[in-house]
Amino acid sequence: MPERSGVSQRSGSEWKVASYVLETQEQYPKKICFEVFGVERIQQLNIQAGEMLTVSFDIDAHEYNGRWFNSIRAFRVDRNVQAPAPDAAPMPDGVPAPNPAPFVADPAPDATPFGAESDEGELPF
């Protein structure tokens, strides 16, 4: 997707962000749009269309004017991913084995497991 750039209102420094759409290689492929922030990081990761990658990213949400928006930002890309076999051998029960997704989200180091802080009787969301 086209890169976006601007100038920070707080610091007056320039910024640049590139957005990418990644598609998994599963029986039912899923797509995710993520961003790479900063000129140096965009150049360092050097993501090209059609590459098979493992992408590590952080997921965060921000509130603005009463609405919530998700932010998915990549911080590492590994290119040693092999393409899945086109005809995976069926599992013993006749169901084809799922192909691994070409990206892996590493949890944030300070992430709390889902439901770890919920009180009894409260919904976890």
C-alpha positions in Angstrom: 0.0 0.0 0.0 1.2 3.6 -0.5 3.5 5.0 2.3 2.1 7.8 4.4 4.1 10.6 5.9 3.7 13.8 7.8 5.1 16.0 10.6 4.4 15.4 14.3 2.4 18.2 15.9 4.1 17.6 19.2 7.8 17.4 18.2 7.7 18.9 14.7 9.7 15.9 13.4 8.9 14.1 10.2 7.4 10.5 10.3 6.7 7.8 7.7 4.6 4.6 7.9 4.2 1.8 5.3 1.2 -0.5 5.4 1.2 -4.1 4.1 -1.4 -6.8 3.7 -0.2 -10.3 4.6 -2.2 -13.5 3.7 -1.7 -16.8 5.4 -1.2 -20.0 3.5 -3.9 -22.1 5.1 -6.9 -24.0 3.7 -8.9 -20.9 4.5 -6.4 -18.0 4.1 -6.7 -15.0 6.4 -5.5 -11.5 5.7 -4.1 -9.0 8.1 -3.0 -5.4 7.5 0.0 -4.3 9.5 2.3 -1.2 9.6 6.0 -0.5 9.7 6.7 2.8 11.3 9.8 4.9 10.6 12.0 5.4 7.5 14.9 3.3 9.0 12.6 0.4 9.9 10.9 0.4 6.5 14.3 0.2 4.8 15.7 -2.4 7.3 12.7 -4.7 6.8 12.5 -4.1 3.1 9.3 -6.1 2.6 8.5 -6.9 -1.1 5.2 -8.1 -2.6 5.0 -11.9 -3.0 7.6 -12.8 -0.3 7.0 -15.7 2.1 7.7 -14.2 5.6 7.4 -14.7 9.3 6.4 -11.4 10.7 6.5 -10.5 14.4 4.3 -7.6 15.5 2.8 -5.8 18.4 -0.9 -5.3 18.7 -2.3 -2.4 20.6 -5.6 -0.4 20.7 -6.2 3.3 21.1 -9.3 5.3 21.9 -10.1 8.5 19.9 -13.3 10.4 20.3 -15.1 7.5 21.9 -14.1 4.9 19.3 -11.4 2.3 19.5 -8.8 1.6 16.8 -6.4 -1.3 16.5 -2.7 -0.8 15.7 -0.7 -3.7 14.4 3.0 -2.8 13.9 5.7 -5.1 12.7 9.0 -5.1 14.5 10.8 -8.1 12.9 10.7 -10.0 9.6 12.3 -13.4 9.0 12.8 -14.6 5.4 13.8 -18.2 6.1 10.2 -19.4 5.6 9.7 -22.3 3.2 6.6 -22.4 1.0 4.1 -25.0 2.2 3.8 -28.2 0.1 1.0 -27.7 -2.5 -0.5 -31.2 -1.8 -0.2 -31.9 1.9 -0.6 -35.6 2.8 -3.9 -36.3 4.4 -4.0 -37.1 8.1 -5.0 -40.6 9.2 -8.7 -39.6 9.5 -8.7 -38.3 5.9 -8.7 -34.6 6.8 -5.8 -32.8 5.1 -3.2 -31.4 7.4 -3.3 -27.6 7.8 -0.5 -25.6 6.3 1.4 -23.5 8.8 0.7 -19.8 8.6 3.6 -17.8 7.1 3.6 -15.3 10.0 3.9 -15.7 13.8 2.9 -13.1 16.3 5.3 -13.0 19.2 3.5 -11.9 22.4 4.7 -8.7 24.0 7.1 -9.4 26.8 4.8 -7.9 29.4 1.6 -9.5 28.0 -0.9 -10.9 30.5 -2.5 -14.2 29.6 -6.2 -13.8 28.5 -8.5 -13.9 31.5 -5.7 -13.8 34.1 -7.0 -10.6 35.7 -10.8 -11.2 35.3 -12.8 -11.4 38.5 -15.4 -14.1 39.0 -18.7 -13.2 37.4 -17.2 -10.6 35.0 -16.9 -11.0 31.3 -13.3 -11.2 30.0 -13.9 -8.5 27.4 
